[in-house]
Amino acid sequence: MTKYYLFIDEAGKSKLSDEGNDLLLTGVIIERYLHSAVSNFMLSLKGKNNIPTNVNIHAYDLFEKEEVTGVKLKKKEIDYFFEHFIHLVRGAQMKCILYKADKKPFIDRIKKKAKSQNVTENAVLRYLKRKGDHDILYEILTAKMILQFGKFLEQENATGEVVVESRRQDDGAVLAGFMLATERSKYLNNKNCKAYSESAFNRITTLSFQNKKGLSFGLELADLLAWGKWNSPTLKKVIASKAKQTRIQGKIKQVVDVLINHKVKAPEKVSMTSSSAVGGFRVSEFINSLNEYKKPN
């Protein structure tokens, strides 16, 4: 039976205590043997351009800081690597999934609660962290992506593995999202989600977390796509050098073009209401946690 990998990476800040309102989650589905072959090619391509081969590269480090693990790289080496990398990605057989969520409605509720209890917002956020509700957006987007992966595997009559770059103490949100996606009882009132959940439960064999030395082309690719879409249409960070900004913007445009070629024009906005099919259960738990909060004596 054919096996596929789902690689997941994010752009933006996921936790409710982080600055910024938007979270972008990117998924890349690629067949196992193709991934193995491309990973070997990537090692060779890195070596030819003096890019460290013992760690996963991140688009921000390579294209904005122009360094990897503290090693400064030449512009021509970065450009040569990118052109070959992006050419490879254009022709690769893969499926891309992008989801976007807005944390503002959650933040507004927290602010309202803090005001009514005459406490700081940080006090309420610390309470939500203890309750396990501070990373709810990442959890719900992960669940939705795993449901889609289950649907894909059923259509292809295949099995699959989910691979995520470890966020260390925050890996619990991914595990919670996986559990949410594969708890079939959560979707009894939604025929499609129930079927996707059953497929995810039956066909996904492994959920794994990789550190920065996992050397996974799929994670590097998911990171690149997330970085490109996150910085489109405008670069999030201010670049003093106009020449450098032009270089970066050119690469971002090519990444976005790759997504369009793979039939992804814009991220799907995920509903974060208590009535939503995916995540509604968790949103209700968040609201209950917030309602139960009382100012400490």
MARPAKOL-801997 format. One line per 8 residues: number of its first residue (from 1); their letters; for each residue x, y, z of N, C-alpha, C. Coordinates in steps of 0.02 Angstrom, whole numbers, padded with zeros to 5 digits, always signed. Atoms other than C-alpha are relative to their C-alpha. Layout:
N
NUM	A	X,Y,Z,X,Y,Z,X,Y,Z | ...
END
This chain:
297
1	MTKYYLFI	+00042,-00060,+00000,+00000,+00000,+00000,+00044,+00062,+00000 | -00039,-00062,+00005,+00066,+00172,-00047,-00004,+00038,+00066 | -00002,-00040,-00061,+00120,+00282,+00098,+00017,+00072,-00017 | -00012,-00072,+00008,+00115,+00472,+00107,+00019,+00031,+00066 | -00016,-00041,-00059,+00188,+00599,+00227,-00041,+00064,-00003 | +00026,-00068,-00007,+00098,+00754,+00289,+00048,+00039,+00044 | -00045,-00043,-00037,+00222,+00888,+00342,-00037,+00065,+00018 | +00037,-00059,-00025,+00154,+01032,+00447,+00049,+00052,+00027
9	DEAGKSKL	-00039,-00055,-00027,+00230,+01202,+00483,-00045,+00062,+00004 | +00042,-00059,-00010,+00161,+01370,+00541,+00038,+00064,-00014 | -00028,-00067,+00004,+00189,+01554,+00512,-00044,+00044,+00044 | +00037,-00041,-00048,+00139,+01685,+00639,+00007,-00029,+00069 | -00003,+00021,-00070,+00118,+01666,+00826,-00065,-00032,+00019 | +00061,+00038,-00011,-00004,+01534,+00881,-00033,+00013,+00067 | +00029,-00004,-00068,-00028,+01562,+01068,-00037,+00066,+00010 | +00041,-00059,-00012,-00157,+01685,+01132,+00040,+00056,+00034
17	SDEGNDLL	-00042,-00050,-00033,-00020,+01773,+01232,+00049,+00033,-00048 | -00046,-00028,+00049,+00082,+01808,+01074,-00029,+00061,-00035 | +00022,-00058,+00038,+00075,+01970,+00978,-00025,-00021,-00069 | +00026,+00015,+00066,-00020,+01974,+00814,-00062,-00043,+00004 | +00064,+00034,-00002,-00190,+01904,+00770,-00005,-00061,-00046 | +00008,+00052,+00050,-00162,+01788,+00622,+00048,-00058,+00011 | -00041,+00060,+00000,-00098,+01610,+00620,-00011,-00036,-00067 | +00003,+00036,+00064,-00057,+01520,+00457,+00032,-00068,+00009
25	LTGVIIER	-00026,+00068,-00005,-00036,+01332,+00454,+00004,-00030,-00071 | -00013,+00027,+00067,+00039,+01247,+00301,+00013,-00074,+00004 | -00010,+00072,+00004,+00031,+01064,+00256,+00023,-00020,-00070 | -00023,+00027,+00064,+00124,+00971,+00119,-00006,-00076,+00002 | +00007,+00073,+00006,+00074,+00795,+00067,+00042,-00024,-00058 | -00046,+00024,+00051,+00206,+00699,-00028,+00011,-00075,+00010 | -00008,+00072,-00002,+00231,+00515,-00071,+00068,-00019,+00030 | -00059,+00018,-00039,+00361,+00423,+00035,+00063,-00007,-00042
33	YLHSAVSN	-00060,+00012,+00039,+00482,+00367,-00101,+00024,+00062,-00036 | -00019,-00063,+00031,+00477,+00534,-00190,+00035,+00044,+00051 | -00031,-00041,-00052,+00517,+00620,-00026,+00071,-00023,+00015 | -00066,+00026,-00013,+00665,+00506,+00003,+00049,+00021,-00054 | -00043,-00018,+00056,+00736,+00540,-00170,+00017,+00075,+00000 | -00010,-00072,+00001,+00713,+00728,-00158,+00043,+00022,+00060 | -00041,-00017,-00058,+00791,+00733,+00016,+00074,-00010,-00015 | -00070,+00012,+00020,+00951,+00657,-00054,+00025,+00054,-00047
41	FMLSLKGK	-00019,-00054,+00045,+00953,+00787,-00192,+00014,+00064,+00038 | -00008,-00061,-00039,+00932,+00926,-00064,+00066,+00000,+00038 | -00064,+00004,-00035,+01083,+00865,+00035,+00057,+00019,-00047 | -00051,-00016,+00049,+01188,+00874,-00122,+00000,+00074,-00018 | +00006,-00071,+00019,+01121,+01046,-00168,+00026,+00046,+00056 | -00026,-00039,-00056,+01159,+01113,+00006,+00076,-00001,+00000 | -00073,+00007,-00002,+01336,+01046,+00001,+00035,+00041,-00053 | -00030,-00038,+00056,+01372,+01128,-00167,-00001,+00075,+00013
49	NNIPTNVN	+00007,-00072,-00012,+01321,+01297,-00097,+00021,+00021,+00071 | -00028,-00015,-00066,+01410,+01290,+00072,-00054,+00012,+00053 | +00054,-00004,-00049,+01244,+01274,+00165,+00006,-00061,+00045 | -00007,+00057,-00046,+01257,+01166,+00322,-00048,-00057,-00016 | +00041,+00058,+00019,+01193,+00991,+00284,-00024,-00039,+00061 | +00018,+00039,-00060,+01167,+00936,+00464,-00061,+00029,+00037 | +00061,-00028,-00031,+01012,+01043,+00502,-00050,+00016,-00055 | +00051,-00025,+00045,+00847,+01087,+00422,+00008,+00075,-00009
57	IHAYDLFE	-00004,-00072,+00012,+00852,+01258,+00340,-00069,+00031,+00010 | +00062,-00039,-00006,+00721,+01392,+00374,+00004,+00060,-00046 | +00001,-00052,+00051,+00670,+01517,+00243,+00019,+00068,+00030 | -00017,-00064,-00030,+00682,+01664,+00363,+00075,+00007,+00010 | -00072,-00003,-00011,+00862,+01622,+00410,+00037,+00007,-00066 | -00038,+00003,+00063,+00917,+01587,+00232,-00010,+00062,-00043 | +00015,-00053,+00047,+00830,+01726,+00137,-00005,+00070,+00031 | +00003,-00065,-00032,+00809,+01866,+00265,+00064,+00015,+00039
65	KEEVTGVK	-00063,-00010,-00037,+00957,+01843,+00383,+00061,-00017,-00043 | -00053,+00023,+00046,+01059,+01761,+00243,+00055,-00037,+00038 | -00047,+00042,-00037,+01140,+01641,+00365,-00037,-00062,+00026 | +00027,+00061,-00029,+01113,+01466,+00435,+00045,-00022,+00058 | -00037,+00018,-00061,+01166,+01417,+00612,+00061,+00045,+00011 | -00053,-00048,-00012,+01270,+01575,+00624,+00051,+00006,-00056 | -00047,-00002,+00057,+01362,+01543,+00459,-00027,+00048,-00053 | +00021,-00049,+00050,+01350,+01693,+00343,+00011,-00029,-00070
73	LKKKEIDY	-00004,+00028,+00067,+01316,+01644,+00162,+00005,+00055,-00052 | -00005,-00048,+00055,+01357,+01730,-00001,-00066,+00003,-00038 | +00064,-00010,+00035,+01213,+01802,-00101,-00005,-00047,-00060 | +00003,+00043,+00059,+01259,+01702,-00256,-00013,-00073,+00018 | +00013,+00068,-00023,+01258,+01540,-00157,-00073,-00009,+00018 | +00071,+00003,-00018,+01086,+01578,-00087,-00043,+00000,-00062 | +00039,-00005,+00062,+01019,+01627,-00259,+00003,-00065,-00040 | -00009,+00062,+00037,+01090,+01471,-00341,-00041,-00056,+00033
81	FFEHFIHL	+00037,+00051,-00037,+01016,+01360,-00205,-00075,+00009,-00010 | +00072,-00013,+00006,+00846,+01444,-00214,-00027,-00017,-00069 | +00024,+00013,+00068,+00830,+01433,-00403,-00007,-00075,-00013 | +00005,+00072,+00010,+00864,+01246,-00401,-00055,-00030,+00046 | +00051,+00022,-00047,+00754,+01220,-00248,-00070,+00013,-00028 | +00066,-00019,+00023,+00606,+01314,-00321,-00018,-00036,-00065 | +00012,+00038,+00062,+00626,+01227,-00490,-00022,-00071,+00017 | +00017,+00068,-00023,+00618,+01060,-00400,-00072,-00001,+00027
89	VRGAQMKC	+00065,-00002,-00032,+00463,+01111,-00303,-00056,+00009,-00053 | +00050,-00012,+00052,+00371,+01172,-00459,-00022,-00066,-00033 | +00016,+00061,+00035,+00380,+01000,-00537,-00017,-00059,+00044 | +00012,+00056,-00046,+00355,+00895,-00381,-00074,-00017,+00004 | +00069,+00022,-00010,+00197,+00792,-00363,-00016,+00003,+00074 | +00016,-00009,-00071,+00126,+00854,-00200,-00067,+00036,+00005 | +00062,-00036,-00014,-00031,+00926,-00121,+00015,+00050,+00056 | -00012,-00052,-00050,-00025,+01090,-00025,-00066,+00021,+00032
97	ILYKADKK	+00059,-00021,-00038,-00148,+01141,+00111,+00020,+00060,+00043 | -00013,-00059,-00041,-00154,+01314,+00191,-00063,+00020,+00037 | +00055,-00022,-00041,-00267,+01363,+00335,+00020,+00063,+00039 | -00014,-00063,-00036,-00282,+01532,+00419,-00054,+00011,+00053 | +00047,-00014,-00054,-00363,+01581,+00584,+00016,+00066,+00033 | -00006,-00065,-00033,-00392,+01743,+00677,-00012,-00008,+00075 | +00007,+00008,-00072,-00363,+01747,+00864,-00035,+00060,+00033 | +00029,-00061,-00030,-00445,+01920,+00888,-00064,-00014,+00040
105	PFIDRIKK	+00060,+00013,-00041,-00615,+01852,+00944,+00016,-00029,+00068 | -00021,+00029,-00063,-00526,+01752,+01079,+00031,+00054,+00046 | -00032,-00053,-00038,-00421,+01902,+01133,-00052,+00049,+00027 | +00053,-00046,-00022,-00577,+02012,+01141,-00037,-00029,+00061 | +00033,+00032,-00057,-00660,+01887,+01259,+00043,+00003,+00062 | -00046,-00003,-00056,-00505,+01883,+01368,+00002,+00070,+00030 | +00000,-00070,-00024,-00500,+02073,+01378,-00064,+00016,+00039 | +00063,-00013,-00033,-00684,+02078,+01424,-00002,-00033,+00069
113	KAKSQNVT	-00001,+00036,-00064,-00660,+01948,+01561,+00046,+00034,+00050 | -00047,-00034,-00043,-00508,+02037,+01631,-00030,+00065,+00028 | +00031,-00062,-00022,-00604,+02200,+01639,-00055,-00012,+00051 | +00055,+00014,-00046,-00755,+02122,+01724,+00024,-00025,+00068 | -00027,+00026,-00062,-00644,+02039,+01855,+00051,+00047,+00032 | -00047,-00049,-00025,-00533,+02191,+01877,+00070,-00030,+00011 | -00067,+00030,-00001,-00374,+02092,+01838,+00034,+00016,-00066 | -00036,-00011,+00063,-00240,+02103,+01705,-00016,-00056,-00049
121	ENAVLRYL	+00010,+00052,+00052,-00255,+02010,+01540,+00049,-00057,+00010 | -00049,+00052,-00012,-00096,+01916,+01586,-00023,-00050,+00054 | +00026,+00044,-00053,-00182,+01846,+01741,-00048,-00051,-00031 | +00048,+00045,+00032,-00321,+01774,+01633,+00037,-00048,-00047 | -00039,+00042,+00046,-00195,+01709,+01505,+00037,-00055,+00037 | -00034,+00051,-00040,-00097,+01619,+01640,-00048,-00055,+00022 | +00052,+00048,-00019,-00258,+01536,+01697,-00017,-00045,-00059 | +00017,+00039,+00060,-00299,+01481,+01519,+00057,-00048,-00018
129	KRKGDHDI	-00057,+00044,+00012,-00124,+01409,+01501,-00003,-00061,+00045 | +00006,+00056,-00046,-00151,+01303,+01655,-00057,-00047,-00021 | +00057,+00040,+00023,-00316,+01244,+01580,+00014,-00033,-00068 | -00017,+00029,+00064,-00229,+01200,+01416,-00035,+00032,-00059 | +00037,-00033,+00053,-00324,+01328,+01313,+00038,+00058,-00034 | -00037,-00058,+00025,-00184,+01451,+01269,+00024,-00009,-00072 | -00024,+00013,+00068,-00137,+01366,+01103,-00055,-00031,-00042 | +00059,+00031,+00029,-00312,+01327,+01043,-00002,+00007,-00076
137	LYEILTAK	+00002,-00009,+00072,-00290,+01398,+00867,+00042,-00053,-00036 | -00044,+00051,+00030,-00143,+01284,+00827,-00033,-00068,+00004 | +00032,+00064,-00010,-00239,+01137,+00897,-00056,-00012,-00051 | +00057,+00008,+00045,-00395,+01167,+00791,+00022,-00004,-00073 | -00024,+00002,+00070,-00301,+01203,+00629,+00034,-00067,-00014 | -00032,+00065,+00008,-00198,+01045,+00656,-00052,-00055,-00009 | +00053,+00049,+00005,-00356,+00944,+00682,-00033,+00002,-00069 | +00031,-00006,+00066,-00433,+01011,+00522,+00046,-00027,-00055
145	MILQFGKF	-00047,+00024,+00050,-00275,+00973,+00424,+00006,-00076,+00001 | -00004,+00072,-00006,-00267,+00795,+00490,-00064,-00033,-00028 | +00062,+00026,+00030,-00450,+00769,+00442,+00006,+00000,-00077 | -00009,-00003,+00072,-00407,+00825,+00265,+00049,-00053,-00024 | -00048,+00053,+00017,-00260,+00706,+00264,-00034,-00068,+00001 | +00038,+00062,-00003,-00377,+00566,+00316,-00043,-00009,-00062 | +00040,+00002,+00062,-00491,+00609,+00170,+00044,-00018,-00060 | -00046,+00013,+00056,-00343,+00610,+00050,+00021,-00074,-00001
153	LEQENATG	-00023,+00069,-00003,-00281,+00440,+00111,-00055,-00049,-00019 | +00057,+00043,+00019,-00454,+00364,+00090,-00009,+00000,-00076 | +00008,-00006,+00073,-00465,+00429,-00088,+00056,-00037,-00037 | -00057,+00032,+00032,-00292,+00360,-00129,+00009,-00073,+00022 | -00007,+00067,-00029,-00319,+00197,-00032,+00071,-00011,+00025 | -00070,-00001,-00022,-00155,+00234,+00057,+00003,+00007,+00076 | -00013,-00015,-00070,-00079,+00249,+00230,+00044,+00062,+00004 | -00038,-00061,-00006,+00011,+00399,+00300,+00032,+00011,+00067
161	EVVVESRR	-00032,-00022,-00061,+00122,+00479,+00430,-00004,+00077,+00003 | +00000,-00072,-00012,+00111,+00654,+00505,+00067,+00019,+00033 | -00065,-00021,-00025,+00277,+00744,+00533,-00002,+00075,+00015 | +00000,-00070,-00022,+00294,+00907,+00630,+00067,+00017,+00031 | -00062,-00021,-00034,+00448,+01005,+00681,-00017,+00017,+00072 | +00015,-00006,-00071,+00454,+01000,+00870,+00003,+00072,+00023 | +00001,-00065,-00034,+00406,+01156,+00966,+00013,-00011,+00075 | -00019,+00021,-00068,+00465,+01066,+01124,-00059,+00003,+00047
169	QDDGAVLA	+00053,+00001,-00051,+00351,+01115,+01269,-00069,+00013,-00029 | +00065,-00014,+00031,+00214,+01165,+01146,-00024,-00056,-00046 | +00020,+00056,+00042,+00204,+00996,+01058,-00068,-00028,+00021 | +00064,+00025,-00024,+00051,+00958,+01163,-00058,+00023,-00043 | +00055,-00025,+00043,-00056,+01066,+01047,-00008,-00044,-00062 | +00004,+00044,+00058,-00012,+00954,+00899,-00032,-00066,+00019 | +00028,+00063,-00023,-00051,+00797,+00997,-00075,+00007,+00014 | +00071,-00013,-00014,-00216,+00873,+01056,-00039,+00006,-00065
177	GFMLATER	+00033,-00007,+00065,-00258,+00919,+00875,-00009,-00068,-00033 | +00004,+00067,+00028,-00221,+00741,+00821,-00056,-00040,+00033 | +00052,+00035,-00037,-00333,+00671,+00957,-00069,+00027,-00018 | +00064,-00030,+00018,-00471,+00794,+00913,-00023,-00024,-00069 | +00018,+00021,+00068,-00464,+00743,+00729,-00020,-00074,-00003 | +00013,+00073,+00005,-00470,+00556,+00765,-00050,-00025,+00052 | +00055,+00020,-00046,-00606,+00557,+00900,-00065,+00003,-00039 | +00058,+00002,+00045,-00749,+00501,+00789,-00064,+00022,+00035
185	SKYLNNKN	+00061,-00019,-00036,-00878,+00533,+00925,-00013,+00075,-00002 | +00008,-00072,+00003,-00848,+00720,+00905,-00039,+00023,-00061 | +00028,-00021,+00064,-00923,+00719,+00730,-00062,-00041,-00019 | +00059,+00041,+00013,-01081,+00614,+00748,-00053,+00038,-00040 | +00050,-00040,+00035,-01185,+00759,+00679,+00025,+00027,-00067 | -00027,-00023,+00064,-01072,+00789,+00529,+00026,-00061,-00039 | -00015,+00061,+00037,-01068,+00647,+00403,+00070,+00001,-00030 | -00065,-00004,+00034,-00914,+00707,+00307,+00057,-00003,+00050
193	CKAYSESA	-00054,-00001,-00050,-00807,+00747,+00460,+00006,-00067,+00035 | -00002,+00065,-00032,-00855,+00581,+00539,+00038,-00050,-00044 | -00034,+00045,+00046,-00796,+00489,+00383,+00074,+00015,-00004 | -00071,-00020,+00003,-00633,+00589,+00374,+00035,-00020,+00065 | -00029,+00018,-00064,-00603,+00558,+00560,+00014,-00075,+00002 | -00010,+00073,+00001,-00625,+00370,+00536,+00059,-00018,-00044 | -00057,+00013,+00045,-00504,+00372,+00389,+00066,+00020,+00032 | -00062,-00022,-00033,-00376,+00472,+00488,+00020,-00050,+00054
201	FNRITTLS	-00014,+00048,-00054,-00391,+00350,+00634,+00027,-00066,-00028 | -00018,+00066,+00028,-00375,+00195,+00524,+00062,+00002,-00044 | -00052,-00001,+00051,-00247,+00254,+00397,+00064,+00037,+00020 | -00061,-00034,-00022,-00125,+00369,+00489,+00034,-00045,+00051 | -00036,+00049,-00042,+00005,+00254,+00566,+00045,+00033,+00052 | -00051,-00030,-00043,+00124,+00379,+00647,-00008,+00076,+00004 | -00008,-00072,-00011,+00133,+00553,+00721,+00068,+00010,+00031 | -00069,-00008,-00025,+00314,+00609,+00743,+00020,+00073,+00003
209	FQNKKGLS	-00028,-00067,-00008,+00406,+00764,+00802,+00074,-00003,-00015 | -00071,-00002,+00018,+00574,+00808,+00725,+00032,+00062,+00028 | -00037,-00059,-00020,+00705,+00922,+00797,+00034,+00030,-00062 | -00029,-00036,+00056,+00807,+01040,+00689,+00050,-00042,-00040 | -00048,+00043,+00036,+00926,+00898,+00641,-00035,-00060,-00031 | +00037,+00055,+00030,+00788,+00789,+00573,+00013,-00008,-00074 | -00018,+00001,+00071,+00845,+00832,+00395,-00057,-00025,-00043 | +00059,+00019,+00038,+00675,+00826,+00313,-00016,+00052,-00053
217	FGLELADL	+00018,-00044,+00055,+00645,+00901,+00142,-00071,+00025,+00008 | +00070,-00019,-00006,+00458,+00901,+00178,-00010,+00057,+00049 | +00007,-00055,-00048,+00476,+01012,+00331,+00031,+00064,-00026 | -00030,-00059,+00031,+00593,+01129,+00238,-00047,+00031,-00051 | +00047,-00023,+00051,+00465,+01140,+00098,-00060,+00034,+00032 | +00057,-00030,-00035,+00319,+01172,+00217,+00018,+00067,+00029 | -00024,-00064,-00028,+00422,+01308,+00301,+00007,+00053,-00054 | -00007,-00048,+00056,+00462,+01389,+00133,-00067,+00026,-00023
225	LAWGKWNS	+00066,-00021,+00024,+00280,+01391,+00078,-00035,+00045,+00051 | +00030,-00041,-00053,+00222,+01459,+00247,+00032,+00070,+00000 | -00036,-00065,-00001,+00356,+01595,+00242,-00021,+00043,-00060 | +00018,-00038,+00060,+00312,+01646,+00064,-00070,+00030,+00004 | +00070,-00024,-00003,+00125,+01659,+00092,-00009,+00050,+00057 | +00005,-00046,-00057,+00146,+01743,+00262,+00025,+00070,-00018 | -00030,-00065,+00019,+00251,+01881,+00183,-00028,+00028,-00065 | +00032,-00026,+00060,+00135,+01908,+00035,-00067,+00032,+00019
233	PTLKKVIA	-00035,-00036,+00053,+00090,+02037,-00024,+00057,+00045,+00025 | -00054,-00044,-00024,+00207,+02134,+00091,+00042,-00037,+00052 | -00047,+00030,-00048,+00361,+02080,+00190,-00016,+00025,+00070 | +00021,-00019,-00067,+00320,+02078,+00376,+00053,+00041,+00037 | -00054,-00036,-00034,+00491,+02142,+00432,+00028,+00055,-00045 | -00029,-00056,+00037,+00569,+02307,+00382,+00073,-00016,-00017 | -00068,+00012,+00024,+00727,+02287,+00277,+00032,+00066,-00019 | -00032,-00065,+00013,+00846,+02435,+00276,+00028,+00003,-00070
241	SKAKQTRI	-00031,+00002,+00065,+00935,+02382,+00117,-00052,-00012,-00055 | +00048,+00007,+00055,+00828,+02411,-00039,+00018,-00058,-00045 | -00022,+00055,+00043,+00933,+02288,-00139,-00019,-00067,+00031 | +00016,+00062,-00034,+00908,+02153,-00008,-00076,-00011,+00000 | +00073,+00006,+00000,+00722,+02189,+00002,-00024,-00024,-00069 | +00019,+00021,+00067,+00709,+02169,-00187,+00015,-00074,-00010 | -00017,+00071,+00006,+00798,+02001,-00177,-00052,-00044,+00035 | +00047,+00039,-00040,+00681,+01940,-00042,-00069,-00001,-00033
249	QGKIKQVV	+00066,-00004,+00030,+00523,+02002,-00127,-00004,-00042,-00064 | -00001,+00041,+00060,+00575,+01915,-00288,-00009,-00074,+00017 | +00006,+00070,-00021,+00591,+01749,-00196,-00071,-00015,+00025 | +00068,+00009,-00025,+00424,+01773,-00109,-00049,-00008,-00057 | +00045,+00005,+00058,+00338,+01801,-00275,+00004,-00069,-00033 | -00007,+00066,+00030,+00409,+01639,-00344,-00032,-00054,+00043 | +00031,+00049,-00045,+00351,+01543,-00190,-00076,+00003,-00008 | +00072,-00008,+00008,+00175,+01614,-00209,-00022,-00028,-00067
257	DVLINHKV	+00016,+00028,+00066,+00177,+01568,-00394,-00002,-00077,+00002 | +00000,+00073,-00008,+00220,+01389,-00345,-00066,-00023,+00032 | +00063,+00018,-00032,+00068,+01384,-00230,-00058,+00005,-00049 | +00053,-00008,+00050,-00042,+01449,-00371,+00002,-00058,-00049 | -00007,+00057,+00045,+00028,+01314,-00486,-00027,-00064,+00030 | +00028,+00059,-00034,-00024,+01187,-00355,-00071,+00013,+00025 | +00071,-00014,-00010,-00199,+01262,-00351,-00016,+00027,+00069 | +00012,-00033,-00064,-00181,+01361,-00190,+00010,+00075,-00010
265	KAPEKVSM	-00006,-00072,+00011,-00219,+01545,-00218,-00001,+00039,+00066 | +00005,-00034,-00065,-00263,+01593,-00039,-00014,-00052,+00053 | +00015,+00047,-00054,-00270,+01507,+00130,-00075,-00004,+00014 | +00069,+00007,-00020,-00438,+01438,+00183,-00008,+00027,+00071 | +00013,-00028,-00066,-00506,+01538,+00329,-00043,-00049,+00040 | +00033,+00050,-00040,-00558,+01419,+00467,-00044,+00033,+00052 | +00048,-00027,-00049,-00712,+01457,+00570,+00021,-00020,+00071 | -00018,+00012,-00070,-00675,+01474,+00756,-00059,+00014,+00045
273	TSSSAVGG	+00059,-00009,-00041,-00852,+01473,+00823,-00018,-00066,+00034 | +00020,+00061,-00036,-00931,+01351,+00945,-00046,-00044,-00041 | +00045,+00039,+00043,-01048,+01295,+00805,+00037,-00030,-00060 | -00037,+00026,+00057,-00909,+01251,+00682,+00009,-00075,+00004 | -00005,+00073,+00002,-00892,+01070,+00626,+00066,-00023,+00030 | -00066,+00018,-00025,-00706,+01063,+00664,+00020,+00050,+00054 | -00024,-00045,-00053,-00651,+01135,+00830,-00054,+00031,+00043 | +00054,-00030,-00039,-00823,+01188,+00892,+00000,-00024,+00072
281	FRVSEFIN	-00004,+00029,-00067,-00804,+01070,+01040,+00053,+00035,+00042 | -00054,-00031,-00037,-00639,+01150,+01090,-00015,+00074,+00014 | +00018,-00070,-00012,-00705,+01327,+01069,-00049,+00004,+00059 | +00048,+00002,-00056,-00848,+01282,+01187,+00037,-00010,+00066 | -00040,+00011,-00061,-00720,+01217,+01313,+00037,+00064,+00020 | -00035,-00063,-00014,-00622,+01380,+01298,-00048,+00050,+00033 | +00049,-00047,-00027,-00780,+01483,+01330,-00019,-00020,+00072 | +00017,+00023,-00067,-00824,+01375,+01481,+00056,+00015,+00050
289	SLNEYKKP	-00058,-00015,-00043,-00649,+01395,+01551,+00000,+00073,+00019 | -00001,-00073,-00012,-00661,+01583,+01532,-00057,+00020,+00047 | +00058,-00016,-00043,-00834,+01589,+01613,+00013,-00020,+00072 | -00013,+00025,-00068,-00769,+01491,+01762,+00054,+00040,+00037 | -00055,-00036,-00032,-00624,+01609,+01794,-00026,+00050,+00052 | +00017,-00047,-00052,-00637,+01704,+01957,+00065,+00032,+00025 | -00059,-00036,-00027,-00519,+01835,+02026,+00022,-00033,+00064 | -00025,+00032,-00062,-00406,+01755,+02157,-00010,+00045,+00060
297	N	+00008,-00039,-00062,-00438,+01808,+02337,+00066,+00031,+00020
END
